[in-house]
Amino acid sequence: MGRRYKGKFCNRIQPDMLGKGEVYYEVRVDTEKINFFTKILEAHERLAFVVQVDPARGTLGMLSTKSQEHELMQVLQSLPLKIEIL
């Protein structure tokens, strides 16, 4: 049986793990805004699948498709949050 996730961090997605037509970005947001950020992206037509890479530092991973990459960047720029793309 695998080890149970205890909420500290998860493994990052490596470039060789991506399927054809997928993109992955890591961003950093204020830790108090993680839930808001995740809900906005999930509610926006499932624009990206968001994982908490290191929630204590506000580091999130976003997995999306190349066809939605431009729209994803537009949404990120329009959010009223300080978002740092890593």
C-alpha positions in Angstrom: 0.0 0.0 0.0 1.3 3.5 -0.9 2.1 6.1 1.7 -0.6 8.4 2.7 -0.4 12.1 1.6 -0.1 14.3 4.8 -0.6 17.7 3.2 2.9 19.0 3.2 3.7 18.8 -0.5 3.3 16.6 -3.6 5.7 15.6 -6.3 6.1 17.9 -9.2 5.0 16.9 -12.7 8.1 16.4 -14.8 8.1 17.4 -18.5 8.5 13.8 -19.6 5.3 12.9 -17.7 3.2 15.2 -19.9 1.1 13.8 -22.6 1.0 15.2 -26.1 -0.9 18.4 -26.1 -0.6 19.1 -22.3 1.1 22.0 -20.6 2.2 22.4 -17.0 2.9 25.6 -15.0 3.8 26.2 -11.4 2.6 29.4 -9.8 2.9 31.0 -6.4 0.0 32.8 -4.8 -0.8 34.1 -1.3 -1.4 31.0 0.9 -4.8 32.5 2.1 -5.9 32.7 -1.6 -5.1 29.1 -2.6 -8.7 27.9 -2.3 -10.1 30.9 -4.2 -7.5 30.5 -7.0 -8.3 26.8 -7.4 -12.1 27.3 -7.4 -11.8 30.0 -10.1 -9.8 27.8 -12.4 -11.9 24.8 -11.9 -15.1 26.7 -12.3 -13.9 28.3 -15.5 -14.8 25.4 -17.8 -12.2 23.2 -16.1 -9.5 25.4 -17.6 -6.8 23.7 -15.5 -6.4 20.9 -13.0 -4.7 22.5 -10.0 -2.6 20.6 -7.5 -1.0 21.9 -4.3 2.7 21.4 -4.8 3.8 23.2 -1.6 0.8 24.8 0.1 2.8 26.3 2.9 4.6 28.4 0.4 1.6 28.9 -1.9 3.1 26.9 -4.7 0.6 25.3 -7.0 0.8 23.3 -10.2 -1.6 23.7 -13.1 -2.1 21.1 -15.7 -4.0 22.1 -18.9 -4.1 21.5 -22.6 -2.2 23.5 -25.2 -5.5 24.4 -26.8 -6.5 26.2 -23.6 -3.1 27.7 -22.8 -3.8 31.2 -24.2 -7.1 31.4 -22.3 -5.5 30.2 -19.1 -2.9 33.0 -19.3 -5.7 35.5 -19.9 -7.6 34.3 -16.9 -4.4 34.4 -14.7 -3.7 38.0 -15.8 -7.3 39.1 -15.1 -7.5 37.7 -11.5 -7.3 40.2 -8.7 -4.4 38.3 -7.1 -0.6 38.6 -7.1 0.4 35.5 -9.1 4.0 34.6 -9.7 4.6 32.2 -12.6 7.6 30.0 -11.6 
